[in-house]
Amino acid sequence: MAKRSSLFIRIVEGKNLPAKDITGSSDPYCIVKIDNEAIIRTATVWKTLSPFWGEEYEVHLPPSFHNVSFYVMDEDALSRDDVIGKVCLPLDVLAKHPKGYSGWLNLTEIDPDEEVQGEIHLLIEILGSTVARKLRCRVFEARDLARKDRNGASDPFVRVRYHGKTQESSVVKKSCYPRWNETFDFDLDESATEKLCVEVWDWDLVSKNDFLGKVVFNIQGLQTIQQEEGWFRLRPDKSKPRVDEGNLGSLQLQVRLRDETVLPSSYYQPLVQLLCQEVKMGPKDGKIPLITLIDETTTAECRQEVAINLVKLFLGQGLAKEFLDLLFKLELDKTCEPNTLFRSNSLASKSMESFLKVAGMQYLHSILGPTINRVFEEKKYVELDPSKVEIKDVGCSGLHRIQTESEVIQQSSQHLQAYLGELLAAIAKSVKMCPANIRATFRQLFTRVEERFPENKHKNVKFIAVTSFLSLRFFSPAVMSPKLFHLREKHADARTSRTLLLLAKAIQTIGNMDTAASRAKEAWMAPLQPTIQQGVAHMKEFITKLVDIEEKEELDLQKALTLQTLIVKEGPLFIHKTKGKGPLMSSSFKKLYFSLTSEALSFAKTPSSKKSSFITLSNIRAAEKVEEKSFGNSHVMQIIYVDETGQSETAYLQCKCVNELNQWLSALRKACVNNTEMLCSYHPGVFRGDKWSCCHQKDKSGLGCDKTRHGVTLQEWNDPLDPDLESQLIFRHLLGVRDAMREKYQELMLEKRENGLSQSEAPENMDGPTRLFHVLQDLEDAHRKASIANKDKNCLVELQT
């Protein structure tokens, strides 16, 4: 049994932000920190006080985290970025909103006394006889303290206060992982209710000491057990009254915390087998399809999540094509008008959309990537709508003239035709690049639609059925918002965004087979009409070839794919491998092209160069961040691994931004999820000279001074399948709609009885829904027993206040 926590985050927009630039505007972006560790950075929205981001993330993390904070920053090219304000959501607030927290939150000013982080290792005990007893506080060490000095570290010392007396430890210079091993004794006052306060401070020679956090203990509770030792989280100083400035603007967020207790695989087998059996057998006369019941009781707000979990579950079982084919058939059975086919957000539409993203993201990148990059690099002004055309000067020095509206539209049309032509050519040549399971699924869809709406009566419906997913729900959204599909790292500026929008509209028109309704809707798209008509012909030819895949070819391609080593992540990074005692400087990093597969992390000089094996994944022991002060850069990670001789080695890789850093760490951690010898601790610094730069230990092979964070990962479309988690998520959803399913089931059964189609009540003739209710009850009982056992295991005395 394992507990999994995940945090869904949607950063929507900001409003009424203060101006930080001399132009009277700002260039805002958001940094998301979980327990003061930066996990996400949004794109910068230039020159606005009301930015819109619309970015979504899902973070997998240990259930022991405490808060998630959102910092709104103003980007500056020449100086340090300004902090506009922050929003903090503690764990207890998120726990009170099981369906998620959504709304506007006012930004608050940064208070240095609240910007604390880290933990301290203490032993608190009561010594002596009943007459004259002592209270002893032993301070061992601390880890991950806040960086308060310009050198990227702090000079921490400890101040211990009890019953009006104060004692202080020595100062450890330039360390956020200090070790003191000092003891402080106080006379115990039996009658007083005084609390023991342990504070950590950053020592400064000239200015005022900086507060790093504190821990407060209830001594009366300690007298029961006499001794308490452990790592204690440092808390901010809440003694000062909070002043809400109210003039820093606000941030609209959607945040949902989900905690899942995942049982061993055997508990989910009955549910998985039942779902697979329903898909294999398909709809039967006289019986109510289980998938129909799930579809009709799933609300619109959670249909996307249910769809992705079902798709992943059936992908893992090798039944994704069969599952989608069943959905196609059920959808076609209840569709009378072909114009509405797959246009609603039904379970069939959402499942196919999710399937394309899970199975076809690499294909999408190879098709759209070159054209999208060209649009971003050229930054050409493109506009076809006469009401939006901007008249501008053209020509060289001394020969300026005003460009006419018709000239702007003609020039824009030429640019768009070039982009669209390039994109259509890439699509036409991509039949063999398209994954076999996607081609086979489209073949099933194409055949089903042709049976239901024959071509001689319903022209192009079978083609539109395919393009309704491929063009309208896959290619077009990716062109319009390339960052959301990881085609670009940053949002497009206003000019590029308009070009992409017009290009996406053209793809949608082609996907609709250039119907009269599409042309009438936006008549100003007429200059693209010749290219669009050609595109329709090319798209029909492409779809005909795409669905022309026999079952044997599908199996052969799938077999070849399983034998092929899939690339999980690739891209340029800077590498530095430590050797000897020389200084480690950022200038010693060398740029190479890295490729992470399910077997190894390799590198080459260029993407086309022959790759050398670098690190076998089974030899990796940790993938973690490196302190900024080690290399003067906050975007460096370290990979700890063992070489062929069993010796421990560390490779340092530098990324260009916090997002790239976390994406690589996430990919490495997920690729190593089955490694049994992962480390529990590591050194976030480097071994320079004769000691570690983080904690000043001189034992190079000793235990690390910080805990590893293997469980912190970012959700990606190409994540490895997790059958137990997917089964648990499906179970949780079905349990939530169980009453609605029962009610719908009884309603459908009544209709069947009235039509004389009732089925036998014998156990061997139980239909899918009836068996499902039994399976859900068994799983619910198993979870209840696991919950009781977990509570008994974790019944501990809590002394920290």
ZAMARGU-4260 file (C-alpha; in steps of 0.2 Angstrom, whole numbers, plus 5000, padded with zeros to 4 digits):
<rodrens>
0) 5000/5000/5000 | 5007/5017/4995 | 5000/5035/4997 | 5002/5046/4982 | 4999/5065/4982
5) 4997/5076/4967 | 4993/5094/4965 | 4984/5101/4950 | 4988/5119/4947 | 4980/5131/4935
10) 4987/5149/4935 | 4974/5158/4926 | 4977/5177/4926 | 4982/5192/4936 | 4974/5210/4938
15) 4977/5227/4945 | 4996/5223/4947 | 5007/5238/4951 | 5018/5246/4938 | 5036/5241/4941
20) 5044/5249/4925 | 5047/5267/4921 | 5035/5264/4906 | 5020/5263/4918 | 5018/5244/4915
25) 5026/5228/4921 | 5032/5211/4913 | 5024/5199/4925 | 5027/5180/4927 | 5024/5168/4941
30) 5035/5156/4951 | 5027/5142/4960 | 5036/5135/4975 | 5032/5120/4985 | 5039/5121/5003
35) 5050/5135/4996 | 5057/5125/4982 | 5054/5132/4964 | 5045/5120/4954 | 5037/5130/4940
40) 5040/5146/4931 | 5026/5153/4919 | 5030/5162/4903 | 5032/5181/4905 | 5018/5192/4898
45) 5025/5208/4892 | 5020/5226/4895 | 5003/5223/4905 | 4996/5225/4922 | 4982/5212/4919
50) 4992/5197/4912 | 4983/5181/4906 | 4993/5164/4908 | 4981/5150/4907 | 4995/5138/4911
55) 4991/5121/4919 | 5002/5109/4928 | 5001/5093/4939 | 5014/5090/4952 | 5017/5073/4960
60) 5024/5075/4977 | 5026/5067/4994 | 5010/5069/5006 | 5021/5077/5019 | 5022/5094/5010
65) 5016/5110/5019 | 5011/5124/5007 | 5012/5130/4989 | 5016/5148/4986 | 5014/5159/4970
70) 5026/5173/4968 | 5022/5186/4955 | 5038/5194/4948 | 5042/5208/4936 | 5055/5203/4923
75) 5070/5215/4920 | 5083/5213/4907 | 5096/5223/4915 | 5093/5221/4934 | 5087/5209/4946
80) 5069/5204/4944 | 5057/5213/4955 | 5045/5204/4967 | 5027/5211/4965 | 5019/5200/4978
85) 5014/5182/4984 | 5000/5171/4988 | 5002/5156/4999 | 4990/5141/5001 | 4994/5130/5016
90) 4990/5111/5016 | 4976/5113/5028 | 4967/5126/5017 | 4969/5114/5002 | 4962/5099/5012
95) 4946/5109/5016 | 4942/5110/4997 | 4942/5092/4991 | 4935/5098/4974 | 4949/5111/4973
100) 4951/5129/4977 | 4946/5141/4964 | 4945/5160/4964 | 4954/5177/4966 | 4967/5179/4979
105) 4975/5196/4984 | 4994/5197/4983 | 5003/5201/4999 | 5019/5209/5002 | 5035/5199/5005
110) 5039/5198/5024 | 5057/5192/5027 | 5052/5184/5043 | 5039/5173/5035 | 5051/5168/5021
115) 5058/5153/5031 | 5062/5135/5026 | 5071/5120/5031 | 5072/5109/5046 | 5082/5107/5062
120) 5088/5091/5071 | 5085/5092/5090 | 5085/5081/5105 | 5074/5088/5120 | 5074/5079/5136
125) 5071/5081/5155 | 5085/5075/5166 | 5088/5073/5185 | 5078/5068/5200 | 5061/5075/5205
130) 5069/5088/5216 | 5080/5098/5204 | 5077/5093/5186 | 5085/5100/5171 | 5078/5104/5153
135) 5091/5099/5140 | 5091/5105/5122 | 5104/5097/5111 | 5106/5105/5094 | 5113/5093/5081
140) 5111/5101/5063 | 5099/5110/5051 | 5096/5108/5033 | 5089/5118/5018 | 5089/5134/5027
145) 5084/5150/5018 | 5098/5159/5009 | 5100/5177/5016 | 5117/5183/5010 | 5122/5188/4992
150) 5134/5173/4991 | 5119/5161/4991 | 5121/5155/5008 | 5119/5160/5026 | 5129/5161/5042
155) 5117/5152/5054 | 5117/5151/5073 | 5104/5145/5086 | 5096/5155/5100 | 5087/5144/5113
160) 5075/5153/5125 | 5067/5146/5140 | 5059/5154/5156 | 5067/5171/5153 | 5084/5164/5149
165) 5093/5164/5132 | 5108/5154/5126 | 5116/5155/5109 | 5127/5143/5098 | 5142/5146/5088
170) 5140/5153/5070 | 5143/5142/5056 | 5149/5152/5041 | 5143/5151/5023 | 5131/5136/5025
175) 5113/5132/5024 | 5117/5114/5031 | 5126/5119/5047 | 5131/5106/5060 | 5133/5112/5078
180) 5132/5097/5090 | 5130/5109/5105 | 5120/5106/5121 | 5110/5119/5131 | 5104/5116/5149
185) 5090/5125/5159 | 5083/5123/5176 | 5066/5115/5174 | 5052/5125/5182 | 5038/5113/5186
190) 5025/5125/5190 | 5027/5136/5175 | 5018/5134/5158 | 5033/5142/5149 | 5038/5135/5132
195) 5055/5131/5125 | 5058/5141/5109 | 5073/5136/5097 | 5076/5150/5084 | 5088/5150/5070
200) 5096/5166/5064 | 5108/5172/5050 | 5122/5182/5058 | 5127/5198/5049 | 5143/5208/5054
205) 5136/5225/5049 | 5117/5224/5047 | 5103/5217/5058 | 5103/5198/5060 | 5090/5189/5048
210) 5077/5177/5055 | 5078/5160/5048 | 5064/5151/5058 | 5059/5144/5075 | 5052/5129/5083
215) 5042/5130/5099 | 5039/5115/5111 | 5026/5112/5125 | 5036/5106/5140 | 5021/5100/5149
220) 5018/5087/5135 | 5037/5082/5136 | 5036/5078/5154 | 5025/5063/5150 | 5038/5054/5139
225) 5054/5063/5145 | 5062/5064/5128 | 5059/5069/5110 | 5071/5068/5096 | 5068/5071/5077
230) 5069/5083/5063 | 5057/5098/5066 | 5051/5110/5053 | 5056/5128/5055 | 5041/5140/5057
235) 5039/5158/5053 | 5037/5172/5066 | 5018/5175/5067 | 5019/5187/5082 | 5019/5203/5071
240) 5002/5208/5065 | 4999/5206/5046 | 4995/5221/5036 | 4986/5219/5020 | 4992/5232/5008
245) 4977/5229/4996 | 4986/5238/4982 | 4997/5224/4975 | 4983/5216/4963 | 4976/5199/4964
250) 4979/5182/4956 | 4966/5170/4949 | 4970/5152/4953 | 4963/5134/4952 | 4972/5122/4964
255) 4967/5104/4969 | 4976/5092/4980 | 4972/5074/4978 | 4978/5061/4990 | 4977/5043/4984
260) 4980/5027/4994 | 4985/5014/4981 | 4982/4996/4986 | 4993/4981/4980 | 4989/4976/4962
265) 4979/4961/4967 | 4965/4971/4974 | 4962/4980/4958 | 4962/4964/4947 | 4943/4961/4948
270) 4939/4979/4942 | 4952/4979/4928 | 4946/4961/4922 | 4928/4967/4922 | 4932/4983/4912
275) 4943/4973/4900 | 4929/4960/4898 | 4916/4973/4894 | 4927/4980/4880 | 4932/4963/4873
280) 4913/4957/4872 | 4906/4974/4866 | 4888/4978/4868 | 4876/4963/4869 | 4857/4963/4865
285) 4847/4963/4881 | 4861/4969/4892 | 4866/4987/4898 | 4884/4991/4892 | 4894/4996/4908
290) 4903/5010/4897 | 4887/5018/4893 | 4882/5019/4911 | 4899/5027/4915 | 4897/5039/4901
295) 4880/5045/4906 | 4884/5047/4924 | 4900/5056/4922 | 4899/5075/4923 | 4907/5087/4911
300) 4919/5094/4924 | 4927/5077/4927 | 4925/5069/4910 | 4942/5074/4904 | 4951/5066/4919
305) 4940/5050/4918 | 4944/5048/4900 | 4963/5050/4902 | 4963/5037/4916 | 4953/5025/4906
310) 4964/5027/4890 | 4980/5024/4900 | 4972/5009/4909 | 4967/5001/4892 | 4984/5006/4884
315) 4992/4996/4898 | 4981/4981/4894 | 4983/4982/4875 | 4965/4986/4873 | 4965/5005/4869
320) 4959/5002/4851 | 4945/4991/4856 | 4940/5003/4870 | 4939/5017/4858 | 4930/5007/4845
325) 4917/5003/4858 | 4915/5021/4862 | 4913/5025/4843 | 4900/5012/4841 | 4890/5018/4856
330) 4891/5036/4850 | 4886/5032/4832 | 4871/5022/4838 | 4864/5037/4847 | 4869/5050/4833
335) 4855/5054/4820 | 4863/5070/4812 | 4881/5068/4805 | 4885/5086/4807 | 4884/5084/4826
340) 4895/5068/4826 | 4909/5069/4839 | 4907/5088/4841 | 4901/5087/4859 | 4913/5084/4874
345) 4906/5066/4876 | 4917/5052/4884 | 4921/5046/4866 | 4927/5063/4861 | 4937/5066/4877
350) 4945/5048/4876 | 4950/5050/4858 | 4958/5067/4862 | 4967/5060/4877 | 4973/5045/4867
355) 4981/5056/4853 | 4990/5066/4867 | 4997/5051/4876 | 5001/5041/4860 | 5005/5054/4847
360) 5014/5069/4856 | 5031/5064/4848 | 5022/5063/4831 | 5014/5080/4833 | 5031/5088/4837
365) 5039/5081/4822 | 5025/5087/4811 | 5022/5104/4818 | 5038/5109/4826 | 5048/5116/4810
370) 5033/5127/4805 | 5030/5133/4822 | 5048/5137/4825 | 5048/5147/4808 | 5033/5157/4813
375) 5041/5162/4830 | 5058/5166/4822 | 5052/5176/4807 | 5039/5187/4817 | 5030/5193/4801
380) 5015/5204/4802 | 5000/5194/4796 | 4982/5200/4795 | 4968/5196/4784 | 4953/5204/4793
385) 4951/5222/4785 | 4944/5228/4802 | 4961/5224/4810 | 4973/5228/4797 | 4987/5241/4803
390) 4993/5252/4790 | 5012/5255/4791 | 5026/5263/4782 | 5037/5253/4770 | 5052/5257/4760
395) 5070/5262/4763 | 5077/5278/4770 | 5070/5293/4761 | 5058/5283/4751 | 5044/5279/4764
400) 5026/5277/4758 | 5010/5271/4766 | 5006/5253/4763 | 4988/5251/4757 | 4976/5239/4766
405) 4975/5228/4750 | 4994/5226/4750 | 4995/5221/4768 | 4981/5208/4765 | 4990/5202/4750
410) 5007/5200/4758 | 4999/5192/4773 | 4990/5180/4762 | 5007/5175/4754 | 5015/5172/4771
415) 5000/5161/4777 | 5000/5151/4761 | 5019/5148/4763 | 5016/5142/4782 | 5000/5132/4777
420) 5009/5124/4762 | 5024/5119/4772 | 5012/5111/4786 | 5001/5102/4774 | 5017/5095/4765
425) 5023/5089/4782 | 5007/5080/4786 | 5005/5072/4769 | 5023/5064/4771 | 5019/5058/4789
430) 5009/5042/4786 | 5023/5031/4790 | 5028/5042/4805 | 5011/5040/4813 | 5011/5027/4827
435) 5003/5011/4822 | 4990/5011/4836 | 4984/5028/4831 | 4982/5023/4813 | 4973/5007/4817
440) 4961/5017/4829 | 4957/5029/4815 | 4954/5014/4803 | 4941/5008/4815 | 4933/5025/4816
445) 4933/5027/4797 | 4925/5010/4795 | 4912/5013/4808 | 4907/5030/4801 | 4906/5024/4783
450) 4894/5010/4789 | 4883/5022/4798 | 4884/5036/4786 | 4888/5029/4768 | 4898/5041/4757
455) 4885/5040/4743 | 4872/5048/4755 | 4883/5058/4767 | 4898/5065/4757 | 4915/5067/4767
460) 4907/5062/4784 | 4920/5048/4786 | 4934/5060/4782 | 4927/5073/4794 | 4925/5061/4808
465) 4944/5058/4807 | 4949/5076/4805 | 4937/5081/4819 | 4950/5073/4830 | 4966/5075/4821
470) 4964/5092/4814 | 4951/5101/4826 | 4957/5093/4843 | 4975/5089/4840 | 4984/5099/4826
475) 4974/5115/4827 | 4975/5118/4847 | 4994/5114/4846 | 4996/5128/4832 | 4986/5140/4842
480) 4994/5137/4859 | 5011/5129/4856 | 5017/5131/4874 | 5003/5121/4881 | 5009/5106/4869
485) 5028/5109/4874 | 5032/5115/4856 | 5039/5131/4863 | 5045/5136/4880 | 5037/5153/4880
490) 5020/5161/4875 | 5019/5170/4858 | 5019/5189/4857 | 5004/5197/4850 | 5010/5197/4832
495) 5015/5179/4832 | 5000/5174/4842 | 4989/5182/4828 | 4998/5173/4814 | 4996/5156/4823
500) 4978/5159/4826 | 4975/5162/4807 | 4985/5147/4803 | 4974/5137/4816 | 4958/5143/4808
505) 4964/5138/4791 | 4968/5120/4798 | 4951/5120/4805 | 4943/5124/4789 | 4952/5110/4780
510) 4947/5099/4794 | 4929/5103/4791 | 4932/5099/4772 | 4929/5117/4767 | 4910/5117/4770
515) 4900/5132/4764 | 4896/5136/4782 | 4915/5138/4786 | 4917/5150/4771 | 4902/5160/4776
520) 4908/5162/4794 | 4923/5172/4791 | 4922/5178/4773 | 4939/5188/4775 | 4948/5171/4774
525) 4944/5171/4756 | 4962/5175/4750 | 4968/5158/4757 | 4954/5148/4748 | 4965/5141/4734
530) 4977/5134/4747 | 4963/5127/4758 | 4954/5118/4743 | 4971/5110/4739 | 4973/5106/4757
535) 4956/5097/4758 | 4961/5086/4743 | 4978/5082/4751 | 4970/5079/4768 | 4958/5066/4760
540) 4972/5058/4751 | 4982/5058/4767 | 4968/5050/4778 | 4965/5037/4764 | 4983/5031/4766
545) 4983/5033/4785 | 4969/5021/4788 | 4975/5009/4775 | 4984/4998/4788 | 4981/4979/4789
550) 4981/4970/4805 | 4997/4961/4801 | 5006/4977/4797 | 4999/4985/4813 | 5006/4970/4823
555) 5023/4971/4814 | 5024/4990/4818 | 5019/4987/4836 | 5032/4974/4838 | 5045/4984/4830
560) 5041/4998/4841 | 5042/4988/4857 | 5060/4982/4851 | 5065/5000/4848 | 5072/5010/4862
565) 5060/5025/4865 | 5067/5042/4868 | 5060/5049/4885 | 5068/5066/4884 | 5082/5075/4874
570) 5090/5092/4872 | 5106/5102/4874 | 5113/5103/4892 | 5130/5109/4899 | 5140/5095/4908
575) 5154/5096/4921 | 5161/5080/4928 | 5171/5083/4944 | 5189/5076/4944 | 5203/5080/4956
580) 5203/5095/4968 | 5203/5109/4956 | 5190/5123/4958 | 5173/5120/4950 | 5168/5135/4939
585) 5153/5138/4928 | 5165/5142/4913 | 5171/5123/4914 | 5154/5117/4908 | 5153/5110/4890
590) 5138/5110/4879 | 5132/5093/4873 | 5116/5085/4866 | 5108/5073/4879 | 5096/5059/4876
595) 5086/5050/4889 | 5079/5033/4885 | 5071/5019/4895 | 5089/5011/4896 | 5102/5025/4898
600) 5106/5043/4898 | 5118/5046/4883 | 5126/5061/4875 | 5134/5067/4858 | 5141/5083/4852
605) 5126/5086/4840 | 5109/5078/4838 | 5115/5069/4823 | 5131/5063/4830 | 5134/5046/4836
610) 5129/5044/4854 | 5140/5037/4867 | 5133/5028/4882 | 5135/5039/4897 | 5125/5032/4912
615) 5115/5016/4913 | 5098/5020/4922 | 5100/5005/4933 | 5116/5013/4940 | 5108/5030/4945
620) 5106/5033/4963 | 5099/5050/4964 | 5095/5065/4953 | 5094/5081/4963 | 5097/5100/4962
625) 5113/5109/4966 | 5115/5124/4977 | 5117/5140/4968 | 5133/5145/4976 | 5142/5130/4970
630) 5143/5136/4952 | 5135/5153/4953 | 5120/5146/4944 | 5103/5140/4951 | 5099/5129/4937
635) 5112/5115/4940 | 5107/5097/4944 | 5118/5082/4949 | 5116/5064/4944 | 5124/5052/4957
640) 5128/5035/4950 | 5140/5020/4951 | 5152/5016/4937 | 5158/4999/4931 | 5169/4996/4946
645) 5156/5001/4959 | 5163/5018/4963 | 5151/5032/4966 | 5152/5046/4953 | 5143/5063/4951
650) 5139/5072/4935 | 5134/5090/4935 | 5122/5096/4921 | 5117/5114/4919 | 5100/5119/4912
655) 5095/5136/4905 | 5080/5139/4916 | 5070/5132/4931 | 5057/5124/4920 | 5070/5114/4910
660) 5079/5109/4926 | 5063/5102/4934 | 5058/5093/4918 | 5074/5084/4917 | 5074/5080/4935
665) 5056/5074/4933 | 5060/5063/4918 | 5076/5055/4926 | 5066/5051/4943 | 5052/5043/4933
670) 5064/5033/4922 | 5073/5027/4938 | 5057/5023/4948 | 5061/5004/4949 | 5079/5007/4955
675) 5080/4998/4972 | 5096/5006/4978 | 5091/5025/4977 | 5099/5036/4990 | 5089/5043/5004
680) 5101/5058/5007 | 5114/5068/4996 | 5125/5083/4997 | 5117/5098/4987 | 5134/5106/4986
685) 5151/5100/4979 | 5166/5093/4986 | 5179/5107/4984 | 5196/5105/4991 | 5194/5094/5007
690) 5176/5097/5011 | 5158/5098/5005 | 5153/5116/5001 | 5136/5113/5009 | 5139/5106/5026
695) 5158/5107/5027 | 5160/5089/5031 | 5177/5082/5026 | 5171/5064/5023 | 5168/5063/5004
700) 5159/5047/5005 | 5149/5050/5021 | 5130/5052/5022 | 5122/5067/5013 | 5116/5082/5023
705) 5099/5084/5014 | 5085/5072/5010 | 5083/5066/4992 | 5066/5071/4983 | 5063/5056/4971
710) 5044/5058/4973 | 5043/5076/4967 | 5039/5075/4948 | 5029/5084/4935 | 5015/5076/4925
715) 5019/5074/4907 | 5009/5066/4893 | 5023/5053/4889 | 5024/5047/4907 | 5026/5029/4910
720) 5010/5020/4913 | 5005/5016/4931 | 4992/5003/4931 | 4989/5003/4950 | 4987/5022/4951
725) 4976/5022/4936 | 4965/5008/4943 | 4963/5018/4959 | 4958/5034/4951 | 4945/5025/4941
730) 4939/5016/4956 | 4938/5033/4966 | 4927/5041/4952 | 4916/5026/4950 | 4913/5026/4969
735) 4908/5044/4968 | 4895/5041/4955 | 4889/5024/4961 | 4872/5031/4967 | 4869/5040/4951
740) 4874/5024/4941 | 4862/5013/4951 | 4848/5026/4948 | 4852/5026/4929 | 4854/5007/4929
745) 4836/5005/4937 | 4829/5017/4924 | 4836/5008/4910 | 4831/4991/4917 | 4813/4997/4918
750) 4813/5003/4900 | 4819/4985/4895 | 4806/4977/4905 | 4793/4987/4897 | 4800/4982/4880
755) 4800/4964/4886 | 4819/4963/4886 | 4823/4959/4904 | 4837/4947/4908 | 4839/4932/4920
760) 4843/4937/4938 | 4854/4921/4940 | 4872/4926/4946 | 4880/4919/4930 | 4869/4930/4920
765) 4873/4946/4929 | 4877/4961/4918 | 4892/4972/4919 | 4884/4986/4930 | 4878/4973/4943
770) 4895/4965/4944 | 4903/4982/4945 | 4893/4986/4961 | 4899/4971/4969 | 4917/4975/4964
775) 4916/4993/4971 | 4909/4987/4987 | 4924/4974/4989 | 4937/4988/4985 | 4928/5000/4997
780) 4930/4988/5011 | 4948/4985/5007 | 4951/5003/5008 | 4942/5005/5025 | 4953/4991/5032
785) 4969/4999/5025 | 4964/5016/5033 | 4961/5009/5050 | 4978/5000/5050 | 4986/5016/5044
790) 4979/5026/5058 | 4984/5013/5071 | 5002/5013/5064 | 5003/5032/5064 | 4996/5036/5082
795) 5011/5046/5089 | 5012/5060/5102 | 5014/5077/5094 | 5024/5089/5105 | 5028/5103/5092
800) 5016/5117/5093
</rodrens>
